[in-house]
């Protein structure tokens, strides 16, 4: 197993000293991953999650990562956020905030307090944190639900609160781990359109992991295709289409077919 101690720049926890509102300038570097290996030791021996994985996300760029289950996509995001270290290669990234697959909202807090958790976690007084979150709840389409607890919100509303919590961390890089995987098909389509519009207004460097190839093409500037475990990049597709994009657009369909071909999925 390669020696640890690989060079990592701008390491950070998923949430650290947050800005008082979501907008912050893009970081100077974006994300740069070079020849990264990641190996886990289990009771059955070593498991290589990533082997020679490379990826770039320029400042302000949205990069979608697709690949088969178990190929190391979530591991990749945790490396970007500094929650893991590589066993080989280098990870250079501006400070990043991670949005996991599940919304992880606290059931005893209302929408405002859940959104403000990134601020509270680093010492911002409760009322000050709530004041910072309130105007963004309206912008996120949650006006009238500020005092609602998670059980009173729809799946799409819960994801919006979780995304706002991530944005309030004030980081220039967002690492999104299948943020819409738990939603029904119609809500997922709605949330994809919402996220695309939001990122147009509040640009960030984004690395989005998804199993949905169409979602990747609709949302991203570039699609990175990973191999089965141990994961590595096997193809990159530049999208280069104006927004908004629709799944039935011929260009979107053509890119989807190219991504599926790179994944080895019969058409």
C-alpha positions as YAML, in Angstrom:
chain: A
units: angstrom
residues:
- id: 1
  name: UNK
  ca: [0.00, 0.00, 0.00]
- id: 2
  name: UNK
  ca: [1.45, 3.41, -0.90]
- id: 3
  name: UNK
  ca: [2.82, 5.46, 1.96]
- id: 4
  name: UNK
  ca: [0.55, 8.05, 3.48]
- id: 5
  name: UNK
  ca: [1.40, 11.71, 3.90]
- id: 6
  name: UNK
  ca: [0.61, 12.78, 0.34]
- id: 7
  name: UNK
  ca: [0.52, 16.51, -0.20]
- id: 8
  name: UNK
  ca: [-2.93, 18.04, 0.41]
- id: 9
  name: UNK
  ca: [-3.49, 21.76, 0.03]
- id: 10
  name: UNK
  ca: [-6.32, 23.76, 1.51]
- id: 11
  name: UNK
  ca: [-7.53, 20.84, 3.63]
- id: 12
  name: UNK
  ca: [-10.68, 21.63, 5.52]
- id: 13
  name: UNK
  ca: [-13.53, 19.98, 7.31]
- id: 14
  name: UNK
  ca: [-16.87, 20.01, 5.51]
- id: 15
  name: UNK
  ca: [-17.96, 22.93, 7.66]
- id: 16
  name: UNK
  ca: [-15.63, 25.51, 9.14]
- id: 17
  name: UNK
  ca: [-15.70, 29.24, 9.82]
- id: 18
  name: UNK
  ca: [-18.67, 30.22, 7.65]
- id: 19
  name: UNK
  ca: [-19.51, 33.44, 5.90]
- id: 20
  name: UNK
  ca: [-22.56, 35.35, 7.06]
- id: 21
  name: UNK
  ca: [-24.32, 34.80, 3.73]
- id: 22
  name: UNK
  ca: [-23.85, 32.23, 0.99]
- id: 23
  name: UNK
  ca: [-22.26, 34.37, -1.70]
- id: 24
  name: UNK
  ca: [-18.47, 34.25, -1.65]
- id: 25
  name: UNK
  ca: [-16.05, 34.66, -4.55]
- id: 26
  name: UNK
  ca: [-14.89, 31.54, -6.30]
- id: 27
  name: UNK
  ca: [-11.63, 30.24, -4.86]
- id: 28
  name: UNK
  ca: [-8.46, 30.76, -6.85]
- id: 29
  name: UNK
  ca: [-7.75, 27.10, -7.57]
- id: 30
  name: UNK
  ca: [-10.94, 25.09, -7.82]
- id: 31
  name: UNK
  ca: [-10.16, 21.38, -7.53]
- id: 32
  name: UNK
  ca: [-7.13, 19.53, -8.89]
- id: 33
  name: UNK
  ca: [-6.71, 15.80, -8.27]
- id: 34
  name: UNK
  ca: [-3.72, 13.95, -9.66]
- id: 35
  name: UNK
  ca: [-3.11, 10.17, -9.76]
- id: 36
  name: UNK
  ca: [-4.86, 9.56, -6.43]
- id: 37
  name: UNK
  ca: [-4.91, 6.13, -4.79]
- id: 38
  name: UNK
  ca: [-7.12, 5.30, -1.83]
- id: 39
  name: UNK
  ca: [-7.00, 1.93, -0.08]
- id: 40
  name: UNK
  ca: [-9.13, 0.75, 2.84]
- id: 41
  name: UNK
  ca: [-8.12, -2.03, 5.21]
- id: 42
  name: UNK
  ca: [-11.00, -4.36, 6.07]
- id: 43
  name: UNK
  ca: [-11.32, -7.65, 7.91]
- id: 44
  name: UNK
  ca: [-11.02, -9.37, 4.55]
- id: 45
  name: UNK
  ca: [-7.92, -7.48, 3.52]
- id: 46
  name: UNK
  ca: [-7.19, -4.36, 1.53]
- id: 47
  name: UNK
  ca: [-9.81, -2.83, -0.75]
- id: 48
  name: UNK
  ca: [-8.64, -0.34, -3.37]
- id: 49
  name: UNK
  ca: [-11.33, 2.33, -3.79]
- id: 50
  name: UNK
  ca: [-9.40, 4.61, -6.16]
- id: 51
  name: UNK
  ca: [-6.35, 3.90, -8.31]
- id: 52
  name: UNK
  ca: [-4.73, 6.66, -10.33]
- id: 53
  name: UNK
  ca: [-7.81, 8.88, -10.20]
- id: 54
  name: UNK
  ca: [-7.42, 12.35, -11.74]
- id: 55
  name: UNK
  ca: [-9.96, 15.16, -12.01]
- id: 56
  name: UNK
  ca: [-10.05, 18.93, -12.46]
- id: 57
  name: UNK
  ca: [-12.78, 21.45, -11.68]
- id: 58
  name: UNK
  ca: [-11.94, 25.01, -12.64]
- id: 59
  name: UNK
  ca: [-13.18, 27.86, -10.44]
- id: 60
  name: UNK
  ca: [-16.89, 28.30, -11.07]
- id: 61
  name: UNK
  ca: [-17.18, 25.09, -13.11]
- id: 62
  name: UNK
  ca: [-19.80, 22.40, -12.50]
- id: 63
  name: UNK
  ca: [-18.30, 18.93, -12.95]
- id: 64
  name: UNK
  ca: [-20.53, 15.86, -12.71]
- id: 65
  name: UNK
  ca: [-19.00, 12.48, -11.85]
- id: 66
  name: UNK
  ca: [-20.78, 9.30, -12.96]
- id: 67
  name: UNK
  ca: [-19.77, 5.70, -12.49]
- id: 68
  name: UNK
  ca: [-20.94, 2.29, -11.31]
- id: 69
  name: UNK
  ca: [-21.84, 1.66, -7.67]
- id: 70
  name: UNK
  ca: [-18.81, 1.16, -5.45]
- id: 71
  name: UNK
  ca: [-16.33, 2.86, -7.77]
- id: 72
  name: UNK
  ca: [-15.21, 5.40, -5.14]
- id: 73
  name: UNK
  ca: [-17.32, 8.45, -6.03]
- id: 74
  name: UNK
  ca: [-18.23, 9.27, -2.42]
- id: 75
  name: UNK
  ca: [-14.63, 8.65, -1.35]
- id: 76
  name: UNK
  ca: [-13.57, 11.17, -3.98]
- id: 77
  name: UNK
  ca: [-15.83, 13.85, -2.49]
- id: 78
  name: UNK
  ca: [-14.53, 13.20, 1.03]
- id: 79
  name: UNK
  ca: [-10.97, 13.59, -0.24]
- id: 80
  name: UNK
  ca: [-11.92, 16.94, -1.80]
- id: 81
  name: UNK
  ca: [-13.40, 18.06, 1.54]
- id: 82
  name: UNK
  ca: [-10.34, 16.93, 3.52]
- id: 83
  name: UNK
  ca: [-12.32, 14.27, 5.40]
- id: 84
  name: UNK
  ca: [-9.96, 11.58, 4.11]
- id: 85
  name: UNK
  ca: [-6.35, 11.56, 2.95]
- id: 86
  name: UNK
  ca: [-5.08, 9.86, -0.20]
- id: 87
  name: UNK
  ca: [-2.62, 6.98, 0.00]
- id: 88
  name: UNK
  ca: [-0.89, 8.26, -3.12]
- id: 89
  name: UNK
  ca: [-1.12, 11.20, -5.49]
- id: 90
  name: UNK
  ca: [-2.19, 14.76, -4.68]
- id: 91
  name: UNK
  ca: [-5.44, 16.55, -3.84]
- id: 92
  name: UNK
  ca: [-5.49, 20.33, -4.16]
- id: 93
  name: UNK
  ca: [-8.79, 22.06, -3.48]
- id: 94
  name: UNK
  ca: [-10.21, 25.30, -2.27]
- id: 95
  name: UNK
  ca: [-12.23, 24.90, 0.96]
- id: 96
  name: UNK
  ca: [-15.19, 22.62, 0.27]
- id: 97
  name: UNK
  ca: [-18.55, 21.90, 1.88]
- id: 98
  name: UNK
  ca: [-20.06, 18.42, 1.57]
- id: 99
  name: UNK
  ca: [-23.76, 17.74, 1.01]
- id: 100
  name: UNK
  ca: [-24.33, 14.00, 1.64]
- id: 101
  name: UNK
  ca: [-26.97, 11.79, 0.04]
- id: 102
  name: UNK
  ca: [-29.41, 12.11, 2.96]
- id: 103
  name: UNK
  ca: [-30.54, 15.53, 4.10]
- id: 104
  name: UNK
  ca: [-29.59, 14.77, 7.76]
- id: 105
  name: UNK
  ca: [-31.92, 17.49, 9.07]
- id: 106
  name: UNK
  ca: [-32.37, 17.46, 12.83]
- id: 107
  name: UNK
  ca: [-36.03, 16.56, 13.52]
- id: 108
  name: UNK
  ca: [-36.36, 18.77, 16.60]
- id: 109
  name: UNK
  ca: [-35.24, 21.95, 14.78]
- id: 110
  name: UNK
  ca: [-37.32, 24.01, 12.39]
- id: 111
  name: UNK
  ca: [-36.24, 24.84, 8.82]
- id: 112
  name: UNK
  ca: [-34.52, 28.07, 9.84]
- id: 113
  name: UNK
  ca: [-32.43, 26.48, 12.58]
- id: 114
  name: UNK
  ca: [-31.52, 23.51, 10.37]
- id: 115
  name: UNK
  ca: [-30.36, 25.86, 7.62]
- id: 116
  name: UNK
  ca: [-28.34, 27.89, 10.16]
- id: 117
  name: UNK
  ca: [-26.47, 24.88, 11.60]
- id: 118
  name: UNK
  ca: [-23.31, 25.63, 9.60]
- id: 119
  name: UNK
  ca: [-23.18, 29.02, 11.30]
- id: 120
  name: UNK
  ca: [-24.05, 27.74, 14.78]
- id: 121
  name: UNK
  ca: [-21.40, 25.02, 14.62]
- id: 122
  name: UNK
  ca: [-18.70, 27.67, 14.65]
- id: 123
  name: UNK
  ca: [-19.94, 29.91, 17.35]
- id: 124
  name: UNK
  ca: [-22.42, 32.25, 15.69]
- id: 125
  name: UNK
  ca: [-25.13, 33.09, 18.24]
- id: 126
  name: UNK
  ca: [-28.49, 31.52, 17.48]
- id: 127
  name: UNK
  ca: [-30.42, 34.67, 16.65]
- id: 128
  name: UNK
  ca: [-27.62, 36.02, 14.48]
- id: 129
  name: UNK
  ca: [-27.46, 32.70, 12.60]
- id: 130
  name: UNK
  ca: [-31.22, 32.67, 12.14]
- id: 131
  name: UNK
  ca: [-31.18, 36.24, 10.82]
- id: 132
  name: UNK
  ca: [-28.53, 35.25, 8.26]
- id: 133
  name: UNK
  ca: [-30.59, 32.24, 7.11]
- id: 134
  name: UNK
  ca: [-34.06, 33.82, 6.95]
- id: 135
  name: UNK
  ca: [-33.77, 35.83, 3.70]
- id: 136
  name: UNK
  ca: [-32.31, 32.82, 1.91]
- id: 137
  name: UNK
  ca: [-35.23, 30.60, 2.87]
- id: 138
  name: UNK
  ca: [-37.50, 32.87, 0.85]
- id: 139
  name: UNK
  ca: [-35.10, 32.83, -2.09]
- id: 140
  name: UNK
  ca: [-35.09, 29.03, -1.88]
- id: 141
  name: UNK
  ca: [-38.88, 28.93, -2.22]
- id: 142
  name: UNK
  ca: [-39.49, 28.18, 1.46]
- id: 143
  name: UNK
  ca: [-41.38, 31.32, 2.48]
- id: 144
  name: UNK
  ca: [-44.05, 30.39, 4.98]
- id: 145
  name: UNK
  ca: [-42.20, 27.25, 6.10]
- id: 146
  name: UNK
  ca: [-39.48, 28.90, 8.19]
- id: 147
  name: UNK
  ca: [-40.89, 27.46, 11.45]
- id: 148
  name: UNK
  ca: [-41.78, 24.03, 10.01]
- id: 149
  name: UNK
  ca: [-39.93, 20.97, 11.26]
- id: 150
  name: UNK
  ca: [-38.56, 18.38, 8.81]
- id: 151
  name: UNK
  ca: [-41.53, 16.03, 9.24]
- id: 152
  name: UNK
  ca: [-43.78, 18.84, 7.99]
- id: 153
  name: UNK
  ca: [-41.77, 19.43, 4.81]
- id: 154
  name: UNK
  ca: [-41.89, 17.61, 1.48]
- id: 155
  name: UNK
  ca: [-38.82, 15.77, 0.20]
- id: 156
  name: UNK
  ca: [-37.95, 18.62, -2.16]
- id: 157
  name: UNK
  ca: [-38.28, 21.19, 0.62]
- id: 158
  name: UNK
  ca: [-36.02, 19.15, 2.88]
- id: 159
  name: UNK
  ca: [-33.37, 19.02, 0.15]
- id: 160
  name: UNK
  ca: [-33.58, 22.78, -0.29]
- id: 161
  name: UNK
  ca: [-33.00, 23.29, 3.44]
- id: 162
  name: UNK
  ca: [-30.04, 20.87, 3.30]
- id: 163
  name: UNK
  ca: [-28.60, 22.69, 0.30]
- id: 164
  name: UNK
  ca: [-28.98, 26.06, 2.02]
- id: 165
  name: UNK
  ca: [-27.18, 24.66, 5.07]
- id: 166
  name: UNK
  ca: [-24.32, 23.62, 2.75]
- id: 167
  name: UNK
  ca: [-24.28, 27.01, 1.01]
- id: 168
  name: UNK
  ca: [-24.25, 28.91, 4.32]
- id: 169
  name: UNK
  ca: [-20.93, 27.28, 5.11]
- id: 170
  name: UNK
  ca: [-19.52, 29.96, 2.79]
- id: 171
  name: UNK
  ca: [-17.12, 27.67, 0.90]
- id: 172
  name: UNK
  ca: [-16.12, 28.24, -2.73]
- id: 173
  name: UNK
  ca: [-16.41, 24.49, -3.52]
- id: 174
  name: UNK
  ca: [-19.58, 22.40, -3.13]
- id: 175
  name: UNK
  ca: [-19.24, 18.60, -3.07]
- id: 176
  name: UNK
  ca: [-22.71, 17.18, -3.76]
- id: 177
  name: UNK
  ca: [-23.17, 13.45, -3.20]
- id: 178
  name: UNK
  ca: [-26.28, 12.36, -5.13]
- id: 179
  name: UNK
  ca: [-28.36, 15.15, -3.59]
- id: 180
  name: UNK
  ca: [-31.61, 14.06, -5.29]
- id: 181
  name: UNK
  ca: [-31.27, 10.27, -5.17]
- id: 182
  name: UNK
  ca: [-33.94, 9.83, -2.47]
- id: 183
  name: UNK
  ca: [-36.60, 11.87, -4.29]
- id: 184
  name: UNK
  ca: [-39.39, 10.62, -6.53]
- id: 185
  name: UNK
  ca: [-38.98, 11.12, -10.28]
- id: 186
  name: UNK
  ca: [-41.13, 14.25, -10.61]
- id: 187
  name: UNK
  ca: [-39.62, 15.98, -7.57]
- id: 188
  name: UNK
  ca: [-36.16, 15.07, -8.82]
- id: 189
  name: UNK
  ca: [-36.82, 16.78, -12.16]
- id: 190
  name: UNK
  ca: [-38.11, 19.86, -10.33]
- id: 191
  name: UNK
  ca: [-35.07, 19.97, -8.07]
- id: 192
  name: UNK
  ca: [-32.66, 19.61, -10.99]
- id: 193
  name: UNK
  ca: [-34.18, 22.69, -12.61]
- id: 194
  name: UNK
  ca: [-34.10, 24.53, -9.29]
- id: 195
  name: UNK
  ca: [-30.43, 23.70, -8.69]
- id: 196
  name: UNK
  ca: [-29.43, 24.78, -12.19]
- id: 197
  name: UNK
  ca: [-31.16, 28.14, -11.72]
- id: 198
  name: UNK
  ca: [-29.66, 28.61, -8.26]
- id: 199
  name: UNK
  ca: [-26.09, 27.96, -9.42]
- id: 200
  name: UNK
  ca: [-26.59, 30.44, -12.24]
- id: 201
  name: UNK
  ca: [-27.36, 33.10, -9.59]
- id: 202
  name: UNK
  ca: [-24.95, 31.88, -6.89]
- id: 203
  name: UNK
  ca: [-21.99, 30.38, -8.78]
- id: 204
  name: UNK
  ca: [-19.67, 27.95, -7.06]
- id: 205
  name: UNK
  ca: [-17.15, 25.36, -8.09]
- id: 206
  name: UNK
  ca: [-19.25, 22.19, -7.93]
- id: 207
  name: UNK
  ca: [-18.33, 18.51, -8.02]
- id: 208
  name: UNK
  ca: [-21.60, 16.59, -8.33]
- id: 209
  name: UNK
  ca: [-21.72, 12.80, -7.93]
- id: 210
  name: UNK
  ca: [-24.73, 11.15, -9.53]
- id: 211
  name: UNK
  ca: [-25.91, 7.83, -10.95]
- id: 212
  name: UNK
  ca: [-28.25, 9.70, -13.31]
- id: 213
  name: UNK
  ca: [-26.39, 10.29, -16.60]
- id: 214
  name: UNK
  ca: [-29.10, 12.62, -17.88]
- id: 215
  name: UNK
  ca: [-28.89, 14.66, -14.68]
- id: 216
  name: UNK
  ca: [-25.15, 14.99, -15.21]
- id: 217
  name: UNK
  ca: [-25.56, 16.27, -18.78]
- id: 218
  name: UNK
  ca: [-28.41, 18.65, -17.88]
- id: 219
  name: UNK
  ca: [-26.57, 20.26, -14.95]
- id: 220
  name: UNK
  ca: [-22.83, 20.08, -15.62]
- id: 221
  name: UNK
  ca: [-20.28, 21.90, -17.74]
- id: 222
  name: UNK
  ca: [-18.30, 18.68, -17.96]
- id: 223
  name: UNK
  ca: [-19.02, 15.01, -17.22]
- id: 224
  name: UNK
  ca: [-16.32, 12.72, -15.82]
- id: 225
  name: UNK
  ca: [-16.91, 8.98, -16.26]
- id: 226
  name: UNK
  ca: [-15.29, 6.59, -13.76]
- id: 227
  name: UNK
  ca: [-14.39, 2.93, -14.12]
- id: 228
  name: UNK
  ca: [-15.56, 0.15, -11.78]
- id: 229
  name: UNK
  ca: [-13.59, -0.19, -8.52]
- id: 230
  name: UNK
  ca: [-10.83, 0.79, -8.16]
- id: 231
  name: UNK
  ca: [-12.14, 4.00, -9.66]
- id: 232
  name: UNK
  ca: [-10.27, 6.09, -12.19]
- id: 233
  name: UNK
  ca: [-11.29, 8.49, -14.95]
- id: 234
  name: UNK
  ca: [-12.01, 6.68, -18.22]
- id: 235
  name: UNK
  ca: [-13.70, 9.52, -20.15]
- id: 236
  name: UNK
  ca: [-14.43, 13.24, -19.98]
- id: 237
  name: UNK
  ca: [-17.25, 14.84, -21.93]
- id: 238
  name: UNK
  ca: [-17.44, 18.60, -22.40]
- id: 239
  name: UNK
  ca: [-21.11, 19.58, -22.44]
- id: 240
  name: UNK
  ca: [-20.87, 23.04, -23.99]
- id: 241
  name: UNK
  ca: [-24.64, 23.58, -24.25]
- id: 242
  name: UNK
  ca: [-26.55, 26.72, -23.31]
- id: 243
  name: UNK
  ca: [-28.91, 26.62, -20.33]
- id: 244
  name: UNK
  ca: [-31.63, 25.73, -19.57]
- id: 245
  name: UNK
  ca: [-31.26, 22.22, -21.00]
- id: 246
  name: UNK
  ca: [-33.93, 19.62, -21.48]
- id: 247
  name: UNK
  ca: [-33.60, 15.85, -21.43]
- id: 248
  name: UNK
  ca: [-35.20, 15.55, -24.86]
- id: 249
  name: UNK
  ca: [-32.84, 17.99, -26.58]
- id: 250
  name: UNK
  ca: [-30.93, 16.09, -29.31]
- id: 251
  name: UNK
  ca: [-27.58, 17.34, -28.01]
- id: 252
  name: UNK
  ca: [-28.41, 16.16, -24.49]
- id: 253
  name: UNK
  ca: [-29.51, 12.77, -25.79]
- id: 254
  name: UNK
  ca: [-26.31, 12.42, -27.82]
- id: 255
  name: UNK
  ca: [-24.09, 13.24, -24.83]
- id: 256
  name: UNK
  ca: [-26.07, 10.83, -22.67]
- id: 257
  name: UNK
  ca: [-25.42, 8.08, -25.21]
- id: 258
  name: UNK
  ca: [-21.69, 8.83, -25.24]
- id: 259
  name: UNK
  ca: [-21.56, 8.69, -21.43]
- id: 260
  name: UNK
  ca: [-23.45, 5.38, -21.36]
- id: 261
  name: UNK
  ca: [-21.05, 4.00, -23.96]
- id: 262
  name: UNK
  ca: [-18.08, 5.03, -21.79]
- id: 263
  name: UNK
  ca: [-19.76, 3.27, -18.84]
- id: 264
  name: UNK
  ca: [-20.10, 0.11, -20.93]
- id: 265
  name: UNK
  ca: [-23.90, 0.11, -20.66]
- id: 266
  name: UNK
  ca: [-25.66, -1.37, -23.72]
- id: 267
  name: UNK
  ca: [-27.91, 1.09, -25.53]
...
